[in-house]
Amino acid sequence: MSNKLDRVSFGKIVQIRERLLKTQATGKKVYRFESGDPSFSVSEQVIQGIRTAAETGKTHYIPNDGIPELKNELRKKLETKNGIKLPSADYIYVTNGAMHALYVMWQCLLEAGDEVIVPDPMWTEAVENIRLAEGTPVPVILNHEKGYTYDATEIEKKITAKTKAIFVNSPHNPTGSVLDRENLVKILKLAHLKGLYLVTDEAYEDVVYDAKHYSLAALAQELYQGKDLEELNRKIISIFSFSKSYAMSGLRVGYIVTQDDLIRERISKLLRCTINGVNSVAQWAAIEAVKTPAAHLESMKKEYRTRRDLMLEGLKGIPGLHPYAPEGAFYIWCKIDPTLYKRMGVKNADELSSRLAEQGIGSAPGDSFGVHCEDAIRFAYSCATPMVQEGIKALGQFFAQK
Ligand SMILES: Cc1ncc(COP(=O)(O)O)c(C=O)c1O
């Protein structure tokens, strides 16, 4: 008896988290560097939104695609912040986080055997959702020396008759690289030339340091007109999340933006038959979040930058680890020199990550993010600053042991 879910992994990061929680239960201190969950509380405005929604009876069934009040706010946000103009809010679909957005979108876009070009490494679940929709992820290797750039020339080499879409994620999880305008435009032109869908996951749009975030859909609207723009507006599917921008990971709100009518019909059907609309209270909270003054986002970003610098400084001194200085997101991806395995008495990054977990230090081994990145390890710095400060010392001691 086989099922397509049998081809989907359990997720190493979840297993590491469980190990850490067990370690914590023994009374040992743990450093939660394994996963990207913002440490911040939601803003007072968001809490007020939740309270008001609950108190005013906003607790009944709602439209499958999202409440109109939220979709209207999102349309304004997309236009003013991202530069994406939409004919109406009907092109926005509210989902249970970006994870669910990816699930829904791949289910609606792919037919069995369709190929999707993806960066390697890549956040596991984005790729698992392609498999779940019976698509085939085709990796483009990102390398350290080239700043983990997702390169249009390399993407082009992977295009076959079966390619349906190019998946883009910038800022990128796990490397923290951010694609600049020039690279994004090259990818956009390539997708247009080849008539491919462009699926863009912009979950970290607000977590950028010295770089600038560009939305692919906005670049298309800036650079193309007439029939070309019509085609691109249809072929670009954008995915956003409230989890990272507003520290609302547990409230589970994300959204898909698409102007492809067939995909839109399918999304409506899938939303109806699966979740029947995202939690109404969370949607009212999301309305308040989008209206949050930019200063709130800036203060979180400032703190992330402090953590990044602390962690980078600590990691740089460890022989055999080559950390990449991220321009966005909240992860540090380190290439591992195999001499490090020998020095630490481990076989590979997997074992290294397990040993770290035994010491209460979270991490994610490279091969949880793809097939060509096993000699790497990711550390997340979304946990509180004191934890980063202490944890980086613990990491230094761990690596100094041998
Ligand atoms: C690249 C990327 N996309 C999407 C998500 C999912 O975010 P959400 O919490 O909105 O489901 C994550 C979560 O880590 C992510 O790293």
The ligand as an SDF file (V2000), in Angstrom:
LIG
                    3D

 16 16  0  0  0  0  0  0  0  0999 V2000
   11.2710   30.3890    2.7740 C   0  0  0  0  0  0  0  0  0  0  0  0
   10.1090   30.1510    3.6560 C   0  0  0  0  0  0  0  0  0  0  0  0
    8.8760   30.1970    3.1440 N   0  0  0  0  0  0  0  0  0  0  0  0
    7.7930   29.9840    3.8900 C   0  0  0  0  0  0  0  0  0  0  0  0
    7.9010   29.7040    5.2320 C   0  0  0  0  0  0  0  0  0  0  0  0
    6.6530   29.3830    6.0070 C   0  0  0  0  0  0  0  0  0  0  0  0
    6.1850   30.4360    6.7480 O   0  0  0  0  0  0  0  0  0  0  0  0
    4.7860   30.3660    7.4810 P   0  0  0  0  0  0  0  0  0  0  0  0
    5.0650   30.4230    8.9340 O   0  0  0  0  0  0  0  0  0  0  0  0
    4.0490   31.5780    6.9910 O   0  0  0  0  0  0  0  0  0  0  0  0
    4.1020   29.1160    7.0850 O   0  0  0  0  0  0  0  0  0  0  0  0
    9.1580   29.6120    5.8240 C   0  0  0  0  0  0  0  0  0  0  0  0
    9.2870   29.2580    7.2490 C   0  0  0  0  0  0  0  0  0  0  0  0
   10.3260   29.0780    7.8020 O   0  0  0  0  0  0  0  0  0  0  0  0
   10.2950   29.8440    5.0180 C   0  0  0  0  0  0  0  0  0  0  0  0
   11.5230   29.7690    5.5270 O   0  0  0  0  0  0  0  0  0  0  0  0
  1  2  1  0
  2  3  1  0
  2 15  2  0
  3  4  2  0
  4  5  1  0
  5  6  1  0
  5 12  2  0
  6  7  1  0
  7  8  1  0
  8  9  2  0
  8 10  1  0
  8 11  1  0
 12 13  1  0
 12 15  1  0
 13 14  2  0
 15 16  1  0
M  END
$$$$
